[in-house]
Amino acid sequence: MSILLFFVVILLLVLVHEFGHFIIAKRAGIRVDEFAFGFPPKLWKKKWGETTYSFNALPLGGYVKIYGENPDEVSESVDKKRSFTHQSKWIQGFVITGGVIFNLLLAWFLIAGTLMIGVPASADMAEEGYVIQDQRLMITGVHEKSPAQISGVRSGDTLLQISDGSSVIMSISPESVMEFVDAREGRSLIFTFLRNDIPQQMTITPVSGIVPDHAAIGIYMDMVGTLQLPFHVALWEGLKKTYQYTELTAVGIAQFLSNAVTGDSDFSQVTGPVGIVNAVGDAADSGLTNLLLFTALISINLAVINVLPFPALDGGRLLFIVIEGITRKQIKTQVANAFNVVGFALLMLLMVVVTYHDIAKLVE
């Protein structure tokens, strides 16, 4: 199921990204020859109007073939004025950034949608004037190799009660749970969790060494409720959250690249396709809204990565357009293609390294 959801998410993100390039090029009057999901070999194709729509065997991305992106293919034909290279640099830049723009719009739509449906939110938000309904104690994280992880506790579980066989704690809060657990180191405690609306009991023994000077089972907790906003408020809050997440993503990627230059980057902390499959599954297990929010975050990451001024990415192509606009000279096709080939090779190498670390984490 996780793999199926992964491909559904990737399909959505790729289609939205490529549709951004496609629709802006169409609106600018540029001829679009092909709209494709995945990379060849082709499994299916159909031509409507002047554009061929295709579905390919390698679902690792997609592309839009715009007439004139390669200047050498433009001839003295009636369509010369409809070629990409015949457009102003402003329009060319708008077409190239279309995928990034639409990925950010998708993230905004998904975040606003979850806020309208109702999304888990910290009870602390009540202090900001929001109404947080149905408050409960949710597990927000599980410490690796802790008693909780070994027993099967997951992020998103709701803690209902704890019993030591003679006494039961029903008034659940982070403080009361920590106090109850800390006083019972080495004793088997019965925890009742709610997962997907199904109660589950787990026997967990608190140990020392996870939290300094206290016994613990290795969980992170927060009082969480449901935040549900009306349409107009959800749109505004969704826009603000999209901006905040985009800023955080950009800062994080910039820090990673800075560390890469100095040799301090930890590639094991970067998640590739294998890791994303598991993350998509975990998000889906936590509910529809968490899956939608996770998809929004991936869309934002895709947008920020694509805008980087690196060959083979949209940002690299945008950089060439800016250089051409400043110098008033067109970069030779052979030079641009060479940079793109090298850039693509480096991206594939990075993908191999990241995938290796993803698999290594699975077999640990």
N, C-alpha and C positions, 0 to 999 in steps of 0.2 A: 504493500500500500504506500509506503514512504517513497519508493521509486516512482510509482505512478503519480503521486502528488508532486514530486520533484519535477517531472516532465511537464505536468500541467502548469506549474509555476513558471518554468523556463519558457514554455510555449507562450504564455501570456506576456512575459517581460520582453521576449524577442519580438513578438508581433507588434507590441505597443511601440518599442524602440524603432523598428523598421518602418512602421506606419507613420511615425513622426517625419522621417526622411521623405517617405512616399507622398504624404498628403501636402507637405509644404512645397515639394518639387512640383506636384500637379497644380497647386494653386498659383505657382509662379509661372505656369505655362511650359515647364520643362518636360520633355518626353521621358517617360519611365518605361524601360523595356522589360524589366522583370522584378517581381516581388517574391522573395524566396525565404522559406523557413528551413534552417539546416544547411549543410553543405553537401555537394554531390558525392555519390551518384544520385540522380533524380529517381524518386519513387512515383511521383505523380505531377502532372503539369496541365494547365488549361489556359488558353489565351482568351481574354475578354478585352475587346477594343484593341489598343496598341500594346497592352501589358500582358506578359505571361506570368501566371501565378503558379508557383511550384512548391512541392514538399519533398525534401531531400532526406537521405538516409542518415546523415550524421547530425543529430540534434544538438549541436554545440554552439549555435548562433543562428545567424541569418544574414541576408543582404538584400539591398535594393540596387538594381543595375540602372543607373541614370545615364541617359545618352549624353556623351560629351565629358564625362568625368575624366576619361582618357582623351586628351586633346587630339591624339593621332587618329582617333576613329571618326572625327568630324570632317566630313567632306563638303564640297560645294553643293549641297542639296537644299531642298525646300525646308528641311528641318534644321538647318544650321542655326537659325535664330532661336530655336527651341532647345539648343544644346546647353549643357551646364557651363561650359567655358565661355559662352556668349553672354552670360548674365553678369551683372555687376558683382563686385566683391561682397557687397552687403547681402545680396540674395544668396550667393554661394555659401557665405558663412551661416546664414539662416537655415539653409537646407542641411548643411553638415551638422549643425547643432540641434536639428529637429528631433533626433532620437533622444538626446539628453533632456530636452524640454518635455517631451511626452512621457519619459520615465518619471520625471518630477511631478507632472500632472497626474500620472497614475498613482503615485505615492500619496498625493494630496487627496485624491478621490477615495482611496482605500482607507486612509486615516480618518477622513471625515465620515465615511460610511460606517466604520466601526464605532465612532462616537455617537452616531445616530442609533445604531443597533444596541449599543451598551457595551462598554469595555471595562475590564478590571482596572481599578485605580486605587492608589493608596488612600487610606482614610485620612491621611494628613492633608489631602486636597480640600477637605471640608473647611480648613482654616482659610482657604482662598475664596470661600464663598460658594463652592460647588456642593451639590447635594449628592452624597455617596450613600447609595442604598444597599441593603443586604450585606452588611459588613461581616467579614469572617477572617479567620487566621489562615493565610495561605503560605505554603512553602515556596519561597522565591528562589531557592538555590540549595544544592546538596554538596557538601564537602566530599572531595574525592577520597575513596577508600575508607570512608567513615562508616560507623555502624548503620547509619540511616541509609547510605547508598547500598551497602551490602544487603540490607533488608528489603530494598526495592522502592524506597521513597523517591518520588519524582517532583521536580518543580511543577507547580500548578496544583498539587494535592492540597486539600483543605483539611486542617487538623480539627477534629471534633472534640476529642476527649483523650485523657491519659489515665491509666489505672496501674497501681502497683500491687493489685490483688486485695488490698485492704481499704484503700482510699482512692477516690476518683476526683480528678480536677475537671470541672465542667465550665468554669468561668475562664474561657481561653483568651489569653493575651500573650504577647511575646514575653513580658515580664514574668507572668505567672508560670509559663511553661519553663523558662530558664531556671526559675527558683525551684520548681518541683523536680526537674531533672537533676539539677546540681546537688540536691540533697540525697540522691539515690544512686550514687556511683556504684557500678558493679551489680546492680539489681535489675532483673528483667522487668521491663515495663511494657504494658500493652497500649499501643497507640491506635486510635481509630481515625482513619482518614476517609475523605470523600473524594473519589476519582471518577469523573464522568458520571456523576450522580449515583455512583455505586459505593456503599460503605465497605471499607477494607480494614482488617485488623492486622497489625504487625507487631511482633515482639522484638524490642530493641533494648540493648543494654548500654547505658551511658558509660563513657570512659573519659579519662583525663588525657591531656595532651593536645586536644583540638583547640580548646580555648584556654588561655593562660589562667592557672589557679582555679579552674572550674571544671566540673564534669559536664559532658555534652554528648549529643548523638550526631552532630555534624549537619545541622540544618540552618538555613537562613529564613527568617520569618518576617511577615509584615501584615498588618491589618488591612485587608483589601475589601472593597465593595464594588458596586457597579455604577459607573458614571455614564449617564445617558443624556444627550443634549439635543435640543431642537435643531431643525435643519440649518437655519441661518447661523446659529452659534457654532454648530459642528463644522460648518465650512470655514469660519474664521479661525477657530481653534485648530482645525486640521491644517490650515495654511501656516499657522505659527509653528505647529509641531514639525511640519515638513521642513521649514526653514531651520529649526533647531537641530533636527536630525541630520540635515545636509551639512550644516556647519560642523557638527561633531564628527561626521564622517570625513569631511575634508581635512580637519585638523588631525584626525587619527592617521589618515593615509599620508599626509605631509610628514608627520612624525616618523612613520614607518620608513618612508623614503629617505628621510634625513638620517635615520639610524643605519639604513642600508649603505649609504655613502661612507659612513664611518665604520661599517662592519659590525654594528651592534644589533641589527635586526634579528628577531627570533621568528624564523619561518614556520616553526611549529605552532605559532599562535594564529597563523593565517589559514582560513578555511577554504578548501576547494570544493569541487563537485561532490566528492564522497562525503565530506563533512556536512555539506548543505543538505544532502539526502537525509541524514540523521536529524539535522536541525529542523527540516520541514516536517518530518514525522513527529518530533517532540512538540512542535508548535501546533500541529493538527490534533494531537492528543489532548492539548490544553484547551481546545475549543476553536470554533470558527473565527472568532474575532482575533485570537492570537495568531492564527494562520494568516489572516488578512494583514495584520500588522507586520508580521515577519516578511510577507511578500512586499509590503511597502518599503521596509528597510533594505531588502535586496535591490529593489528598484532604485532607491536612492544611491546605494553603493555602485550600481551599474552606471548611473548617471555621472557620479563623481569620477569614477575610474575612466570612463570614456572621454571625459573632457580634459584629461591630462595631456599635455603637449608631447605625446610619445608616438613615434611612427606606428602605423597600423591601427591606431585609435582615432576616434573622431577629433580629438584635441590635436593630434599630430597633423591631420589634414587641414584643420582650421589654422594651425600655425603656418603651413605652407601658403594658405590664402592670404594671411596677414603679411607675410614676407613679400609675396607677389604684389600686394597692394602698396606696400611701402617702396619697394624697388622699381615698381612699374615694369617688371620683367617676369616672364613666366618661367617657373622652374622646369628644367628639362624632364620629360617624362621618365627617361631612364634613371635619372637621379632620384626622383620621387619614388619610383618603383623599387629601387635598390634599398632605400631607407625603409620602405614598408615591408619588404621581405625580411630584412634584418630585424625590424621591430616585431614582426609576427613570429619569427623564430625564437626571439627572446621571451615573448609571451608564452609560447608553447613550452619552453624550457622551465619557466616559472610555474606553469600549470603542472608539469611533471613533478617538480620538487614539492609543490603544495600537496598534490595527490599522494605522493609517497608518505608525507607526514600524516595525512588523513588516515591512510591505511595503517601506519605504524601505531597511531593512537587507538585504532580499533582492536589491534591484536595485543596491546599491552595487558 
